[in-house]
Amino acid sequence: MDAAVFLISAAIVLAGAGGVLVARNPVHAALFLVQTLFGVAVLFVLQDATFLAAVQVIVYAGAVVILFLFVIMLLGVDRAEDLGVEPIVGQRPVAAVVGASLLGMLLIALLVSVDGPTGAHGANAPLGDAADNTRRLGEALFTDYVFAVELTAILLTVAVIGAVVLARRVRGPLAPLPIVVVTSVADDGAQGDDGTPDVTGVTGGDDEGEGA
Amino acid sequence: MVVTTSWYLALAAVLFSMGAVGLLTRRNPLIMIMCVELMLNAVNLTFVSLGSELGDLGGQLSVFFVLVVAASEVVVGLAVIVAIMRRRQGATVDDLSVLRG
């Protein structure tokens, strides 16, 4: 029974990962990523990590992939990409060799050492059964690991502020920051209502009254 | 047939390698971040399976923190991509060599 569940969900995980690798359309890649994340969640359940399975579905599939899809839609890059051309000559064979050797080394390292020197059982925080999983995780997180939890709170705050600062559409005196690139590509589509430098000259003063 | 920890570790190794190959071959920065997510999931799977192998909660706690770091990495990475794409429509990572100092 366990073996059947494992094999089916492993097939789902690997098929999703392969889909991410070969999908031409970023939206399809995001959906394949959801498939992989759900498969991993099933594997978490199979190992009695029920809380992490729920978090995997909620945070990864529910938030991260939705964020991906929002960005894809926002940027309008949801069109098929030509995978036929190889941008750097020899990139794919080299990547295949690197991936195969990485896989070989990982398999050797993981499978040889699993019963070896790391076989000592932890005395730190014992793993309960599945029904107890969430309570034990919560207790450990908010007693022994409370400092790390606070640090992750700071990390998330910094990430949110950083994302706002990075993605903000700057007008006004700060406008001509890194936009030098535009001069070489501005003529390809003329779709620029986006922050090209002359925006400040044209519309300056609509936001905080100190444009231009 | 009993599912041992080795099965999970082998699956995680395959998943990690596929993510690495995707990171090396794809040019779309969005899909490259997705491949990083694949690799992080492989590591999470390793953490959980070794945690249950050793009867320790530490593996699952590590996965918790990896999740948080992955979420913030995605947020900042996507913000960078939005900021770049707004200036260059359809930019791939090859085009970003202009960023070299």
Interface residues (C-beta under 8 A of the other chain):
Chain A: D2 A3 F6 A10 V13 L14 A17 G18 V20 L21 A23 P26 A29 A30 L33 T36 L37 V40 L43 F44 L46 Q47 D48 A49 F51 L52 V55 Q56 V59 Y60 A63 V64 L67 F68 V71 I72 L74 L75 G76 V77 E81 P87 I88 Q91 R92 V94 A95 A96 V98 G99 A100 L102 L103 L106 L107 L110 L111 V114 T118 G119 A120 H121 G122 N124 A125 P126 L127 G128 N133 R136 L137 A140 L141 Y145 A148 T152 L155 L156 V158 A159 V160 G162 A163 V164 L166 A167 R169 P178 I179 V181 V182 S184 V185 D188 G189 Q191 D194 G195 T196
Chain B: M1 V2 V3 T5 S6 W7 Y8 L9 A10 L11 A12 A13 V14 L15 F16 S17 M18 G19 A20 V21 G22 L24 T25 R26 R27 N28 L30 I31 I33 M34 C35 E37 L38 N41 N44 L45 T46 V48 S49 L50 G51 S52 E53 L54 G55 D56 L57 G58 Q60 L61 V63 F64 F65 L67 V68 V69 A70 A71 S72 E73 V74 V75 V76 L78 A79 V80 I81 V82 A83 M85 R86 R87 R88 Q89 G90 T92 D94 V98
